[in-house]
Amino acid sequence: MFALLCSMVHAQKIVSVYTADEHKQPLHEVTMVIKGSDGSVDTMATPPPVVEFSSKGSDGKMDNFTKKKEPIQSFTMKEKVNYEITFVKRGYLTKTAFIDQCCNAYIGDSNICFENFCDVMEAFKYDHYNLVVCLEELELNRLFTLDNIYYDYDKDHIRPDAARELDKLFTLLEDNPAIVIELYSHTDARGSDSYNLDLSQRRAENAVAYLHQRGVPAYQIRTGVGFGETKLVNSCTNGKECSEMAHQQNRRTEIKIVAIDESKMWHKEYDTRVKSYLVTNNGVDIINSKGENVNVQLGKLTKMD
C-alpha cells in the first residue's frame, strides 16, 4: 500500500536500478514494471550483456562492433510520488520493491524509504540514487528461511515484527501465483519433545491462517507443518545453557516450493510481463499476456508494427 502523499516537497531525483542474482552477480534482461502512486505505469528492461551496433568507417564501409552492457535502467522519480517496482525474469522469482518518499526513516537529507532492495546508495551531489535488486532462482523443492519471523518462548501468537515479515511473504506469493509452498515452523529445545511438536504445529497453522486472512489463495499453501525441536540450527540441545538470542534462532519459520503451476506463471494484472522474448539490437522484443508484440528499450514501452 502506498503511504499518503506527504507535504514535504522533494526535488526530482534519478533512480538507477542494477539487477543481480541472489549472489549479487549481474542479471541482464530483467523486465521492470514501475507503478506510481499518481497512477502512472511504465515498463522497461535492463539490457542484454552484449549489444551489437554498426558504424561507418573512414573508408565508407560499415563495421560491426559489440559493446558490453551493465544490467542498469534509470528513471526519474517525481516529487511526492511513491513507487512499486516489479522485477520479472524467466526462471527467477518475481519481486516487488517499494520506494516511499513519505516515511520517517531518513536517508541523507530526505525522508525516503527503500524496501526489498539489496543495496541503496545515494549520490547527494547529483540527486541520484543507485539501487541494487537481487532476484532468487525459481527452483522446485527450494527451501527458504524467513528472516525475523520469531516467536516468544512458549507462545504461538504472531508478533508484530513477525507480521511485518509475513507481509513480505504475502507480497512474494502475490507476485508469484505459480508457486505452491509448504510452511514449516520450528521451536527451540526447551520443553518436552512432544509439547514442542504441538507448539510448532500451532505456530505453523497460525502463520498460514494469517497469510490466508491477508488474501493468499488456498491453493498456494499446501500445508503448515510443525517440526518441534527436531531440526535445530545450532548446538542448543536439551539441557544446554544458551543465550536467548541463540534459542530464538531455532524458533524460526521456513517455506519450501513444492509445486510450480506453469498456467499461472504470469500475473494477470501486468499485461506487459514477459511471456516470451527475443533480444535484438534495438532492445528486447516481447509478447505480453495479451499476445501483443511490444519492444522494450531505454525506458520506453513501444508497440511494434
C-alpha positions in Angstrom: 0.0 0.0 0.0 1.2 3.5 -0.8 1.6 5.9 2.1 -0.4 9.1 1.9 1.3 11.8 -0.1 3.5 13.9 2.2 3.5 17.6 2.3 7.3 17.9 2.1 8.4 18.8 -1.5 11.3 16.7 -2.8 13.4 17.7 -5.8 13.2 15.2 -8.7 15.8 12.5 -8.4 17.2 10.0 -10.8 16.9 6.4 -9.8 19.3 3.8 -11.3 18.5 0.2 -10.7 21.1 -2.6 -11.1 19.6 -6.1 -11.4 21.5 -9.0 -10.0 21.0 -12.6 -8.8 21.0 -13.6 -5.1 24.8 -13.6 -5.1 24.8 -10.0 -6.5 26.1 -11.2 -9.8 24.8 -9.3 -12.9 21.4 -10.4 -14.2 20.5 -9.0 -17.6 17.2 -8.7 -19.5 15.0 -8.2 -16.4 11.7 -6.6 -17.1 10.7 -3.7 -14.7 7.1 -2.6 -14.2 7.1 0.7 -12.4 3.8 1.9 -10.8 3.5 5.3 -9.3 1.0 6.4 -6.6 -0.1 9.1 -9.1 -1.5 6.3 -11.4 1.5 6.2 -13.8 2.7 2.9 -15.1 6.0 2.5 -17.1 7.8 -0.6 -18.3 11.4 -1.0 -19.2 14.1 -3.8 -19.2 17.7 -4.0 -18.3 19.8 -4.6 -21.5 21.4 -7.8 -22.7 25.0 -8.4 -21.7 26.3 -7.5 -25.2 24.8 -5.1 -27.7 25.8 -5.1 -31.4 26.0 -1.9 -33.5 27.3 -0.7 -36.8 29.4 2.3 -37.6 30.7 3.7 -40.9 34.5 3.8 -41.1 36.6 6.5 -42.8 36.7 4.3 -45.9 32.9 4.4 -46.1 32.5 0.8 -45.2 30.2 -0.4 -42.4 31.9 -2.1 -39.5 30.2 -4.2 -36.9 31.0 -3.8 -33.2 29.9 -5.2 -29.9 29.7 -3.4 -26.6 29.3 -4.9 -23.1 26.4 -3.5 -21.1 25.7 -3.4 -17.4 22.2 -4.5 -16.3 21.1 -1.0 -15.3 18.0 1.0 -16.0 17.2 4.5 -14.8 14.0 6.6 -14.3 13.1 10.0 -12.9 11.4 9.8 -9.5 8.6 12.5 -9.4 8.1 14.8 -6.5 5.9 13.3 -3.7 5.2 10.1 -5.7 5.7 6.7 -4.2 6.6 3.7 -6.4 6.2 0.0 -6.7 8.7 -1.7 -9.0 8.1 -5.3 -10.0 11.0 -7.2 -11.5 10.3 -10.1 -13.8 12.7 -12.6 -15.4 12.0 -16.1 -16.6 13.5 -18.7 -14.2 13.5 -16.3 -11.2 11.0 -15.4 -8.5 9.3 -12.2 -9.4 9.9 -9.5 -6.8 8.3 -6.2 -6.0 10.3 -3.4 -4.3 9.0 -0.2 -2.9 10.1 3.4 -2.8 8.2 5.5 -0.2 9.0 9.3 -0.2 6.9 9.9 2.9 8.3 7.6 5.5 10.1 8.5 8.7 13.4 6.8 8.1 15.8 9.3 6.8 18.5 8.7 4.2 20.7 11.7 3.8 18.6 14.9 3.9 15.3 13.3 2.7 12.6 11.1 4.2 12.7 8.3 1.6 12.4 4.6 2.4 13.5 1.7 0.2 12.2 -1.8 0.7 13.2 -5.1 -0.9 16.4 -3.7 -2.4 19.7 -5.4 -1.7 21.6 -2.2 -1.5 20.9 1.6 -1.6 23.4 4.3 -2.3 22.8 8.0 -2.7 25.0 10.4 -4.6 23.9 13.7 -2.9 25.7 16.0 -5.4 23.7 14.6 -8.3 20.4 13.9 -6.7 20.8 10.3 -7.8 20.0 7.0 -6.1 21.8 3.8 -7.1 19.8 0.7 -6.1 20.5 -3.0 -6.4 17.7 -5.6 -6.5 18.5 -9.3 -6.2 16.3 -12.0 -7.7 16.3 -15.6 -6.5 16.2 -18.6 -8.8 12.8 -20.3 -9.1 13.6 -23.9 -8.2 11.3 -26.8 -7.2 11.9 -28.0 -3.6 13.9 -25.0 -2.7 13.9 -24.1 1.0 13.9 -20.5 2.3 14.3 -19.4 5.9 12.1 -16.3 6.5 14.0 -13.5 8.3 12.9 -12.4 11.7 9.7 -14.5 12.0 10.4 -15.3 15.6 8.1 -16.3 18.5 8.2 -15.6 22.2 9.1 -18.6 24.3 6.2 -20.9 24.8 3.9 -18.8 22.7 2.2 -19.4 19.3 0.8 -15.9 18.5 2.1 -13.8 15.6 4.3 -11.0 17.0 4.1 -7.5 15.3 7.6 -7.9 13.9 6.7 -11.3 12.6 3.6 -9.9 11.0 5.7 -7.5 9.0 7.9 -10.3 7.7 4.8 -12.4 6.9 3.5 -9.4 4.9 6.6 -9.7 2.7 5.8 -13.4 2.2 2.3 -12.3 1.2 3.8 -10.0 -1.4 6.1 -12.8 -2.7 3.2 -15.2 -3.1 1.1 -12.5 -4.8 3.9 -11.7 -7.2 4.4 -15.4 -8.0 0.9 -17.1 -8.3 2.6 -20.1 -10.0 4.3 -21.3 -6.9 2.8 -23.6 -4.2 4.5 -23.7 -0.9 4.6 -25.6 2.4 5.3 -23.6 5.6 7.4 -25.1 8.4 7.7 -24.0 12.0 10.4 -24.9 14.4 10.9 -24.5 18.2 13.9 -24.3 20.4 14.9 -27.3 22.6 13.3 -26.0 25.9 10.3 -28.0 27.0 9.4 -31.6 26.2 9.7 -33.0 22.7 6.0 -33.7 22.4 5.0 -30.3 23.7 7.3 -28.6 21.3 6.0 -30.6 18.4 2.4 -29.5 19.3 3.6 -25.9 19.8 5.3 -25.7 16.4 2.2 -27.1 14.7 0.1 -24.4 16.3 2.6 -21.7 15.2 2.6 -23.1 11.6 -1.2 -23.1 11.5 -1.4 -19.5 12.8 1.1 -18.3 10.2 -0.9 -20.0 7.4 -4.1 -18.5 8.8 -2.5 -15.0 8.9 -1.5 -15.3 5.2 -5.0 -16.5 4.1 -6.5 -13.6 6.0 -4.2 -11.3 4.0 -5.6 -12.8 0.8 -3.3 -15.6 -0.2 -5.5 -18.2 -2.1 -5.8 -21.6 -0.6 -4.1 -23.4 -3.4 -0.8 -21.6 -2.8 -0.1 -23.0 0.7 -0.4 -26.8 0.7 0.1 -27.2 4.4 1.7 -25.9 7.6 3.9 -28.3 9.4 5.5 -28.1 12.8 8.8 -29.9 13.4 9.2 -29.0 17.1 12.9 -29.2 18.1 13.8 -31.9 15.6 15.7 -29.6 13.2 17.8 -27.3 15.4 20.2 -24.9 13.5 22.8 -24.7 16.4 24.0 -26.7 19.3 21.4 -25.5 21.8 20.1 -29.0 22.5 18.2 -30.3 25.6 19.7 -29.2 28.9 22.4 -27.0 27.3 22.7 -23.4 28.5 22.4 -20.9 25.7 21.6 -17.2 25.2 18.1 -16.1 24.4 19.3 -15.0 21.0 20.6 -18.5 20.3 17.4 -20.1 21.3 15.4 -17.6 19.2 17.4 -18.7 16.1 15.8 -22.1 16.4 12.3 -20.6 16.8 12.1 -20.0 13.0 9.8 -20.3 10.0 10.7 -21.8 6.6 8.9 -22.2 3.3 9.6 -24.7 0.6 8.4 -24.5 -3.0 6.7 -27.8 -3.6 5.0 -27.2 -6.9 5.1 -24.8 -9.8 1.9 -24.3 -11.9 3.0 -23.1 -15.4 -0.5 -22.0 -16.2 -0.2 -19.3 -13.6 3.3 -18.3 -14.3 2.5 -14.7 -15.2 0.3 -12.4 -13.0 -2.7 -11.2 -15.0 -2.5 -7.7 -13.5 0.6 -6.8 -15.6 -0.1 -7.1 -19.3 3.5 -6.3 -20.0 5.1 -9.1 -18.1 7.2 -11.2 -20.4 5.7 -14.5 -21.6 8.4 -14.9 -24.4 11.1 -12.6 -25.6 13.7 -12.1 -28.3 16.7 -9.9 -27.7 17.5 -7.7 -30.7 20.0 -5.0 -31.4 17.2 -2.4 -30.7 16.1 -3.8 -27.3 14.0 -6.7 -26.1 11.0 -7.8 -28.2 8.4 -9.5 -26.0 5.0 -11.0 -26.2 2.8 -9.8 -23.4 0.0 -11.6 -21.6 -2.5 -10.3 -24.2 -0.4 -11.8 -27.0 0.7 -8.3 -28.3 4.1 -7.7 -29.7 6.0 -5.0 -27.8 9.5 -3.7 -27.8 11.1 -2.7 -24.5 14.1 -0.4 -24.7 15.6 2.6 -22.9 12.7 3.0 -20.5 10.0 3.1 -23.2 7.3 0.6 -24.0 6.5 0.8 -27.7 4.1 -1.4 -29.6 5.7 -3.0 -32.7 4.1 -2.7 -36.1 
